[in-house]
Amino acid sequence: MYLEGFVRTKTTTTASAVLTCLLTGTLMAGCGGGDSGGNRSADDMLEDANAAMRALKSVRVDSTSTAAKAGTVTIRLVTDLDRRCTARTTLSEGGRLDQIRIDETDYVRPDRAYLQKWKGGTSVTGEQKLWIKKPVGAAQPGDGLSACTRPFVSFGTAKKGRTTRVGGREAVELTVTDKEDKGGTYRFYVATQGKPYLLKAVYKGAEYDTTTSFADFDEPLDIQSPRPAEVVDAEEALK
């Protein structure tokens, strides 16, 4: 039923894009038992989770994707689910990309290891300390940048499973199958106390696995642009 955006839409996800372009070029993108949720169906519980997540004003998203022939990409995204967010992407083989997105502007800061991978092994001297400023509209699939938004939509067929705990909160495990992804298994963990937030989503497939955790629901955000002295304007530099 439900799948957070970067798991389902493989060709536009940050994790998939980074693995594709930088590593292999082949990747497309508890305890307990019993039942929870009363008589509500798994589909209804996922719809409730979708609605609760879409109503958020802020959330932290931690994602880890591992490809069989590539490596692991971890992403921490803090977002208002609209136009302001920060992201840090880390590659298991070395490399880190920091990003701040505010309205229509991206500030991007890759480290030296990331730049070397991005340039196909070309030697890069010195550490990158400045932020590169560029329009959000200039972002392209495969450039490793994260979007602040998430679709929180439903798909496939859901089945209710065991109860467990995720991040100290009680949750019910919902297993989803999708005929469009015959080799993939999806598990979603929805809070059963308080608001029905999605706490974790796990995808296991033939080509890669992804685990995504959600936390800091509606926590205050303080996302600021870097100091002007720390910024290089990419458009100005090309003039």
Backbone bond lengths (Angstrom), bond angles and torsions (degrees), N, CA, C in turn:
res aa  C-N    CA-C-N  psi(-1)  N-CA   C-N-CA  omega(-1)  CA-C   N-CA-C  phi
1 M - - - 1.458 - - 1.516 111.60 -
2 Y 1.324 115.68 -58.25 1.465 118.97 -172.48 1.518 110.18 -110.23
3 L 1.315 116.35 143.84 1.458 119.78 168.89 1.504 109.14 -152.89
4 E 1.311 115.97 124.90 1.458 121.30 177.99 1.514 109.32 -61.88
5 G 1.347 116.50 149.04 1.448 122.36 -164.41 1.509 116.85 -50.96
6 F 1.325 120.64 -46.66 1.447 118.97 -171.86 1.508 113.39 -76.77
7 V 1.344 119.50 -8.34 1.462 120.75 173.10 1.518 110.09 -85.11
8 R 1.323 115.57 -46.89 1.461 120.57 -174.85 1.527 112.09 -74.22
9 T 1.341 118.27 -50.92 1.448 121.91 -174.59 1.513 109.24 -89.91
10 K 1.313 116.42 80.05 1.455 121.88 -168.00 1.518 112.64 -60.89
11 T 1.327 117.91 -39.04 1.453 119.59 -173.24 1.509 113.09 -74.68
12 T 1.337 118.84 -11.91 1.456 120.11 -179.27 1.509 112.57 -116.91
13 T 1.326 119.05 8.80 1.456 120.49 -177.59 1.497 110.69 -85.95
14 T 1.323 115.52 147.66 1.457 119.93 178.54 1.512 111.39 -62.70
15 A 1.345 117.15 -47.53 1.458 119.58 -176.94 1.516 110.87 -61.17
16 S 1.318 117.42 -46.32 1.456 120.89 -179.53 1.514 110.58 -64.02
17 A 1.336 116.75 -41.63 1.454 120.34 -178.22 1.523 111.31 -62.56
18 V 1.315 116.63 -44.09 1.461 119.88 -179.47 1.515 110.76 -64.17
19 L 1.339 117.03 -45.49 1.457 120.02 178.78 1.516 110.96 -62.19
20 T 1.324 116.54 -40.88 1.453 121.06 -178.57 1.510 111.77 -62.48
21 C 1.334 116.54 -51.93 1.451 120.71 -169.48 1.512 113.88 -84.14
22 L 1.328 117.15 -27.69 1.450 118.69 -172.21 1.512 114.12 -105.39
23 L 1.329 118.38 -22.14 1.454 119.13 -171.75 1.517 113.23 -112.82
24 T 1.318 118.34 -59.87 1.457 118.39 -173.62 1.510 114.36 -124.40
25 G 1.322 117.75 -27.46 1.451 119.58 -176.13 1.504 112.87 77.29
26 T 1.336 118.35 9.09 1.458 120.05 -176.14 1.505 113.89 -116.90
27 L 1.326 118.30 -17.07 1.463 119.92 -175.64 1.503 111.57 -81.81
28 M 1.294 119.83 128.65 1.457 123.21 177.37 1.536 106.69 -77.24
29 A 0.619 171.95 122.64 1.459 159.12 -172.14 1.612 121.40 33.56
30 G 25.223 147.85 -136.03 1.373 153.50 -38.56 1.491 116.79 142.47
31 C 0.979 113.99 -147.52 1.456 124.33 -173.57 1.498 107.27 -144.77
32 G 1.362 115.09 176.92 1.466 119.18 174.82 1.501 111.31 108.00
33 G 1.307 114.31 173.63 1.445 120.25 177.28 1.497 108.61 -164.05
34 G 1.298 115.92 174.53 1.452 119.02 179.52 1.506 111.54 93.95
35 D 1.332 115.28 -157.89 1.449 120.94 -171.01 1.509 109.13 -135.40
36 S 1.319 117.32 153.43 1.450 121.87 177.75 1.511 108.59 -139.52
37 G 1.326 116.38 164.07 1.455 120.15 179.75 1.505 113.12 97.79
38 G 1.341 117.05 8.45 1.456 119.61 178.18 1.522 111.70 60.59
39 N 1.321 115.28 -133.61 1.459 120.36 -178.50 1.518 112.68 -93.39
40 R 1.311 117.40 4.55 1.458 119.58 179.97 1.524 110.25 -70.38
41 S 1.309 115.19 139.60 1.462 120.11 -179.55 1.518 109.94 -74.94
42 A 1.323 115.73 163.09 1.459 120.52 176.65 1.523 110.62 -61.32
43 D 1.334 116.67 -39.40 1.471 120.09 178.64 1.520 110.93 -61.08
44 D 1.333 116.94 -43.73 1.466 120.43 179.77 1.524 111.12 -64.73
45 M 1.318 117.07 -39.02 1.458 120.18 179.97 1.525 111.36 -65.41
46 L 1.312 116.44 -38.00 1.453 119.26 177.89 1.522 111.78 -70.22
47 E 1.309 116.71 -36.68 1.462 119.60 176.44 1.526 110.25 -63.42
48 D 1.340 116.37 -40.32 1.463 119.87 176.41 1.523 110.91 -62.11
49 A 1.337 116.45 -41.33 1.461 120.39 178.52 1.522 111.15 -63.89
50 N 1.322 116.24 -42.40 1.466 120.36 177.03 1.515 111.00 -55.57
51 A 1.336 115.50 -49.47 1.465 120.68 -177.00 1.527 111.03 -63.83
52 A 1.335 117.12 -41.12 1.461 120.55 179.83 1.522 111.19 -65.03
53 M 1.311 117.65 -40.13 1.456 120.96 -179.90 1.525 111.71 -70.50
54 R 1.325 117.32 -39.52 1.469 119.97 178.68 1.514 111.96 -65.48
55 A 1.338 117.75 -26.22 1.463 121.48 -178.11 1.523 113.08 -82.45
56 L 1.327 117.97 -7.47 1.458 121.36 -178.22 1.525 111.88 -65.78
57 K 1.328 114.95 148.66 1.459 121.56 172.94 1.523 111.61 -98.22
58 S 1.351 116.64 -15.42 1.453 120.65 176.13 1.523 109.35 -164.33
59 V 1.333 116.09 155.59 1.459 121.80 178.61 1.522 108.62 -164.84
60 R 1.347 116.01 153.44 1.460 120.78 171.80 1.517 108.33 -106.31
61 V 1.319 116.15 133.57 1.462 122.39 -178.10 1.528 108.24 -121.47
62 D 1.331 116.45 120.77 1.462 121.69 176.44 1.514 108.66 -113.90
63 S 1.325 116.06 121.10 1.462 121.35 -175.32 1.520 110.62 -126.16
64 T 1.347 115.31 138.29 1.463 121.47 174.05 1.521 108.26 -129.01
65 S 1.336 116.09 122.23 1.468 121.43 178.28 1.515 109.13 -120.12
66 T 1.339 115.89 132.28 1.456 121.34 179.81 1.519 109.45 -126.52
67 A 1.320 116.27 125.36 1.459 122.01 177.48 1.518 109.46 -101.14
68 A 1.330 115.84 143.16 1.459 120.89 -176.29 1.529 112.33 -58.10
69 K 1.336 117.20 -37.67 1.459 120.50 -174.90 1.526 112.15 -112.80
70 A 1.316 116.82 14.74 1.460 118.17 -175.84 1.510 111.16 -123.69
71 G 1.276 117.59 -90.22 1.452 122.22 -176.70 1.509 107.86 177.58
72 T 1.316 115.38 -163.34 1.458 120.59 -177.68 1.515 110.81 -114.25
73 V 1.316 115.02 136.29 1.458 122.50 175.05 1.520 107.92 -118.08
74 T 1.321 116.96 127.07 1.463 120.86 175.31 1.526 108.72 -115.00
75 I 1.324 115.45 141.09 1.461 121.48 -178.80 1.520 109.05 -133.87
76 R 1.315 116.52 129.51 1.461 120.99 169.47 1.524 107.20 -112.61
77 L 1.320 115.41 118.63 1.456 122.77 -178.85 1.515 109.20 -118.62
78 V 1.314 117.52 126.65 1.458 123.22 172.73 1.518 106.30 -115.06
79 T 1.323 118.01 121.99 1.452 119.98 -167.07 1.521 113.42 -146.01
80 D 1.320 115.32 152.24 1.464 120.41 170.94 1.521 110.82 -91.69
81 L 1.337 115.85 7.11 1.468 123.70 179.21 1.522 112.02 63.02
82 D 1.329 115.18 22.67 1.457 118.96 -179.79 1.536 110.11 -139.73
83 R 1.349 116.94 -88.65 1.454 119.84 -171.47 1.528 114.47 -127.34
84 R 1.327 117.36 4.24 1.461 120.33 -179.61 1.521 109.52 -133.91
85 C 1.330 116.52 127.06 1.461 119.74 178.83 1.523 110.20 -162.52
86 T 1.325 115.56 161.42 1.458 122.23 170.46 1.522 108.09 -125.94
87 A 1.308 116.79 148.08 1.464 120.92 -179.85 1.517 109.83 -143.10
88 R 1.325 115.97 143.56 1.458 122.00 170.39 1.519 108.28 -128.11
89 T 1.314 115.57 120.18 1.466 122.45 178.69 1.526 108.54 -107.30
90 T 1.341 116.59 128.02 1.455 121.42 -178.77 1.519 109.54 -124.66
91 L 1.329 116.97 131.33 1.465 122.94 178.96 1.517 109.81 -97.62
92 S 1.324 117.15 137.38 1.465 120.87 -177.91 1.521 111.74 -64.73
93 E 1.312 117.84 -27.90 1.461 121.43 -179.30 1.525 111.85 -89.43
94 G 1.324 116.67 8.34 1.451 121.19 179.04 1.513 111.50 108.56
95 G 1.299 115.56 133.34 1.461 120.18 178.37 1.511 111.51 126.40
96 R 1.344 114.77 139.16 1.453 120.18 179.38 1.523 109.49 -143.79
97 L 1.328 115.20 141.17 1.458 121.64 178.35 1.515 108.68 -127.81
98 D 1.335 116.66 120.25 1.455 122.04 175.06 1.519 109.63 -101.41
99 Q 1.320 115.58 144.03 1.464 121.01 -177.07 1.515 110.53 -142.94
100 I 1.321 116.40 138.40 1.459 123.17 169.22 1.523 106.63 -124.34
101 R 1.309 117.10 125.51 1.468 121.04 176.66 1.523 108.49 -116.73
102 I 1.314 115.82 122.61 1.458 122.21 178.03 1.525 108.45 -129.96
103 D 1.301 116.20 112.88 1.465 122.31 -178.66 1.532 109.98 55.40
104 E 1.313 118.62 -112.55 1.465 121.22 -175.84 1.524 112.86 -104.40
105 T 1.339 117.28 18.37 1.462 120.56 -176.78 1.518 111.44 -125.80
106 D 1.323 116.49 134.40 1.457 123.50 172.20 1.519 109.28 -105.70
107 Y 1.332 115.78 137.88 1.454 122.62 168.36 1.520 106.07 -115.67
108 V 1.321 117.01 121.66 1.455 121.86 -171.51 1.525 109.35 -125.34
109 R 1.368 115.90 135.81 1.464 119.96 178.38 1.522 109.89 -138.73
110 P 1.330 117.89 98.28 1.466 121.02 174.37 1.518 110.26 -85.30
111 D 1.335 116.73 150.15 1.462 118.48 173.91 1.525 109.58 -86.98
112 R 1.330 116.20 178.72 1.467 120.01 -174.46 1.525 111.95 -62.75
113 A 1.348 116.80 -42.94 1.467 120.12 -179.02 1.530 111.05 -62.31
114 Y 1.326 116.68 -39.38 1.464 120.11 178.54 1.523 110.32 -65.35
115 L 1.335 116.90 -43.80 1.457 120.44 179.06 1.524 111.72 -60.98
116 Q 1.323 117.00 -38.39 1.455 119.95 179.89 1.523 111.18 -64.37
117 K 1.326 116.69 -40.31 1.464 119.53 177.08 1.520 110.53 -68.20
118 W 1.329 115.46 -41.23 1.475 119.98 -179.06 1.520 111.29 -62.82
119 K 1.317 117.20 -34.47 1.456 121.83 -178.79 1.529 112.57 -90.41
120 G 1.320 115.39 12.78 1.460 119.16 175.13 1.510 114.60 69.56
121 G 1.335 116.68 35.10 1.455 119.85 176.93 1.509 113.92 94.34
122 T 1.335 118.44 -5.98 1.453 121.16 178.09 1.524 110.08 -61.10
123 S 1.311 116.49 137.23 1.463 120.49 -178.62 1.518 110.87 -64.35
124 V 1.312 115.73 133.13 1.461 122.43 176.36 1.519 107.54 -121.72
125 T 1.315 117.06 121.28 1.456 120.57 -178.13 1.517 110.21 -98.43
126 G 1.314 115.89 143.62 1.457 120.51 177.69 1.515 112.41 80.42
127 E 1.323 114.43 153.34 1.471 119.85 178.54 1.521 109.45 -88.50
128 Q 1.336 116.21 143.78 1.450 121.74 179.56 1.529 108.89 -82.99
129 K 1.321 117.15 113.56 1.450 121.46 -178.80 1.520 113.08 -108.48
130 L 1.317 116.67 -19.07 1.459 120.55 -177.74 1.524 111.33 -91.44
131 W 1.318 114.81 153.06 1.456 121.78 174.00 1.525 109.30 -91.02
132 I 1.306 116.81 138.88 1.460 122.25 176.42 1.522 108.20 -97.12
133 K 1.313 116.58 123.00 1.457 122.13 -179.25 1.523 109.73 -96.24
134 K 1.329 116.53 130.66 1.465 120.44 -179.63 1.516 109.31 -152.11
135 P 1.324 118.98 155.02 1.467 121.13 178.77 1.524 110.83 -68.32
136 V 1.327 116.00 144.29 1.465 120.52 176.14 1.523 110.18 -58.06
137 G 1.326 116.90 -34.70 1.462 120.75 -179.47 1.513 113.87 -63.85
138 A 1.331 116.97 -16.02 1.462 120.17 179.09 1.523 112.50 -84.09
139 A 1.338 117.57 -8.98 1.468 120.75 179.69 1.525 110.22 -64.49
140 Q 1.319 116.21 139.82 1.459 122.93 -178.83 1.524 109.92 -126.75
141 P 1.352 117.93 151.16 1.467 119.72 174.39 1.534 109.89 -56.52
142 G 1.310 116.05 132.01 1.452 120.24 179.60 1.506 115.05 96.62
143 D 1.350 118.13 -3.69 1.463 118.77 -179.08 1.523 112.87 -87.58
144 G 1.338 117.43 -1.36 1.449 121.20 174.31 1.505 115.18 84.65
145 L 1.330 118.82 6.47 1.456 120.72 -178.23 1.524 111.31 -88.35
146 S 1.331 115.13 147.09 1.462 121.57 -179.41 1.520 110.61 -95.94
147 A 1.317 116.32 149.32 1.455 122.59 171.85 1.515 109.25 -95.06
148 C 1.341 116.58 147.81 1.458 120.64 179.00 1.527 111.46 -76.07
149 T 1.311 117.89 -25.75 1.460 122.31 -174.95 1.523 111.72 -87.02
150 R 1.328 116.00 159.05 1.458 123.83 173.34 1.515 107.56 -141.11
151 P 1.349 118.22 139.26 1.464 119.32 -174.87 1.525 114.61 -75.77
152 F 1.350 118.53 -37.37 1.454 121.93 -175.86 1.533 111.19 48.04
153 V 1.315 114.81 64.64 1.458 121.97 -179.30 1.524 109.91 -115.47
154 S 1.322 116.57 169.88 1.457 122.57 -177.12 1.521 111.03 -111.32
155 F 1.336 115.37 155.21 1.459 121.08 177.84 1.523 108.51 -162.24
156 G 1.310 116.93 169.24 1.459 122.82 171.12 1.520 115.02 63.55
157 T 1.338 115.04 -158.98 1.458 123.39 -177.40 1.518 109.59 -120.71
158 A 1.332 116.64 127.40 1.462 121.70 -175.09 1.520 111.44 -105.44
159 K 1.349 115.57 147.88 1.456 122.34 177.13 1.515 108.77 -136.04
160 K 1.328 116.68 133.07 1.455 121.98 -179.14 1.525 109.93 -78.27
161 G 1.360 115.09 138.09 1.458 120.23 -179.04 1.508 112.67 -125.85
162 R 1.322 115.84 -140.37 1.460 122.31 -172.53 1.529 111.66 -74.89
163 T 1.330 115.11 165.23 1.450 121.11 169.06 1.524 108.54 -97.33
164 T 1.313 116.40 151.51 1.457 121.34 -177.09 1.515 108.32 -157.20
165 R 1.325 116.67 -170.57 1.461 121.19 175.69 1.521 108.33 -127.35
166 V 1.320 115.53 136.29 1.459 122.04 178.25 1.521 108.09 -129.95
167 G 1.307 116.81 117.61 1.448 119.99 -178.82 1.510 113.82 59.26
168 G 1.325 116.48 33.68 1.452 121.63 179.40 1.511 114.59 81.82
169 R 1.323 118.28 4.22 1.462 121.50 -179.53 1.520 110.04 -114.87
170 E 1.335 116.08 143.89 1.463 120.34 176.76 1.525 109.67 -70.26
171 A 1.314 114.83 140.60 1.463 120.02 -177.64 1.518 109.71 -148.38
172 V 1.305 115.61 159.29 1.457 122.16 173.52 1.520 108.03 -111.85
173 E 1.326 115.99 138.48 1.458 121.62 178.89 1.526 109.48 -88.36
174 L 1.308 116.38 128.57 1.453 122.78 178.72 1.521 108.36 -119.46
175 T 1.321 116.39 121.25 1.458 121.45 -179.81 1.526 109.32 -97.27
176 V 1.327 115.40 133.46 1.461 120.63 -177.58 1.517 109.86 -122.28
177 T 1.307 116.39 134.09 1.457 121.97 172.14 1.518 108.68 -115.25
178 D 1.318 115.29 145.78 1.462 121.19 -177.37 1.521 108.25 -133.66
179 K 1.296 116.90 122.75 1.467 120.45 -177.12 1.522 112.39 -63.66
180 E 1.334 117.53 -19.89 1.455 120.90 178.25 1.522 112.25 -79.69
181 D 1.315 117.22 -11.88 1.461 121.99 178.96 1.528 107.71 -132.06
182 K 1.328 115.82 81.35 1.462 121.25 -173.69 1.523 112.57 -65.91
183 G 1.328 118.00 -28.05 1.453 119.96 -177.38 1.514 114.17 -95.77
184 G 1.330 116.86 2.23 1.449 119.53 -174.55 1.514 114.05 -105.01
185 T 1.316 116.05 147.44 1.461 122.88 175.29 1.518 108.59 -124.40
186 Y 1.323 116.41 132.01 1.452 122.31 -178.95 1.529 110.07 -118.23
187 R 1.331 116.30 133.80 1.455 120.67 174.21 1.521 108.96 -129.41
188 F 1.320 115.61 130.17 1.451 121.32 -179.10 1.520 108.87 -121.63
189 Y 1.326 116.14 138.69 1.456 122.29 -177.22 1.528 108.15 -115.82
190 V 1.324 115.62 113.31 1.457 122.70 -174.38 1.522 109.66 -109.92
191 A 1.323 117.01 131.72 1.461 122.03 -179.77 1.525 110.23 -61.51
192 T 1.322 116.16 138.00 1.458 121.18 179.60 1.520 112.14 -108.59
193 Q 1.324 117.05 -0.31 1.453 121.76 175.16 1.519 108.66 -123.96
194 G 1.316 116.95 138.09 1.448 120.06 -174.93 1.517 110.46 71.67
195 K 1.313 116.88 -151.19 1.462 120.14 179.37 1.526 110.31 -68.54
196 P 1.334 117.18 143.17 1.473 120.42 -175.01 1.527 112.80 -79.13
197 Y 1.327 116.55 60.19 1.449 119.61 -179.70 1.523 111.00 -69.92
198 L 1.316 114.92 150.58 1.452 120.39 169.43 1.523 107.21 -77.84
199 L 1.338 117.28 121.87 1.454 122.04 -177.68 1.521 112.91 -95.92
200 K 1.323 116.00 -32.47 1.461 119.41 -178.96 1.523 109.78 -158.54
201 A 1.329 116.02 147.43 1.460 122.68 173.93 1.524 107.98 -131.84
202 V 1.323 117.11 132.43 1.461 121.78 -178.72 1.521 109.09 -125.86
203 Y 1.324 116.22 126.40 1.463 121.74 175.08 1.517 109.14 -118.14
204 K 1.323 116.74 130.77 1.454 122.20 174.50 1.522 108.28 -124.89
205 G 1.316 115.48 121.36 1.457 120.78 -178.50 1.508 111.91 -132.83
206 A 1.303 115.73 -179.39 1.457 120.71 -178.28 1.519 111.97 -71.08
207 E 1.331 117.34 -32.20 1.450 121.05 -175.29 1.515 113.97 -99.20
208 Y 1.325 117.72 -32.32 1.453 120.07 -179.51 1.514 110.98 -159.44
209 D 1.336 115.38 159.97 1.466 123.42 176.15 1.521 108.45 -118.50
210 T 1.322 116.05 145.35 1.462 120.68 177.62 1.519 109.82 -137.63
211 T 1.335 116.50 130.76 1.462 122.05 172.78 1.523 108.17 -119.04
212 T 1.316 116.31 127.41 1.459 122.36 -178.04 1.513 109.45 -125.74
213 S 1.334 116.43 126.86 1.461 121.80 178.63 1.523 109.61 -115.99
214 F 1.341 115.86 147.03 1.462 122.26 -178.90 1.522 108.93 -121.44
215 A 1.325 116.97 137.86 1.464 121.51 -177.88 1.522 109.21 -156.52
216 D 1.335 115.57 179.99 1.469 122.64 178.53 1.525 111.72 53.29
217 F 1.309 115.43 48.93 1.468 120.97 -178.02 1.528 110.57 -66.14
218 D 1.317 116.10 124.26 1.466 124.05 177.84 1.524 113.48 57.59
219 E 1.318 116.75 27.69 1.467 119.93 173.70 1.537 109.31 -74.82
220 P 1.339 117.73 148.13 1.477 120.12 179.42 1.535 111.35 -59.89
221 L 1.322 115.87 141.45 1.453 121.51 178.48 1.525 110.29 -111.84
222 D 1.310 115.53 144.23 1.460 120.93 173.58 1.528 107.63 -134.10
223 I 1.305 116.07 80.88 1.463 122.08 -177.10 1.520 108.62 -101.74
224 Q 1.322 115.86 115.01 1.457 122.32 -176.89 1.524 110.09 -121.08
225 S 1.312 115.99 151.22 1.457 120.26 174.65 1.523 109.90 -74.06
226 P 1.331 118.26 156.03 1.469 120.45 177.63 1.534 110.80 -63.77
227 R 1.300 115.90 163.85 1.458 120.36 175.90 1.527 109.50 -64.65
228 P 1.331 118.12 143.15 1.475 120.65 -178.41 1.521 113.80 -51.79
229 A 1.331 117.71 -35.60 1.465 120.47 -179.02 1.521 112.55 -67.70
230 E 1.333 116.59 -14.57 1.463 120.87 -178.55 1.524 112.66 -100.64
231 V 1.338 116.74 7.77 1.465 121.14 -171.66 1.519 111.82 -118.61
232 V 1.327 115.15 136.85 1.469 122.54 170.21 1.524 107.77 -114.40
233 D 1.316 117.28 124.52 1.457 121.93 -179.98 1.515 109.07 -82.59
234 A 1.337 116.95 114.71 1.464 121.36 -175.63 1.523 111.43 -62.70
235 E 1.328 118.27 -38.89 1.459 120.93 -179.02 1.518 111.56 -68.61
236 E 1.341 116.16 -41.01 1.457 119.96 178.78 1.527 110.85 -65.26
237 A 1.335 115.49 -36.91 1.466 119.33 -177.40 1.518 111.93 -67.03
238 L 1.342 117.56 -24.03 1.472 120.91 -179.00 1.508 112.74 -87.60
239 K 1.313 118.10 -8.13 1.470 120.69 -178.29 1.534 110.60 -76.19
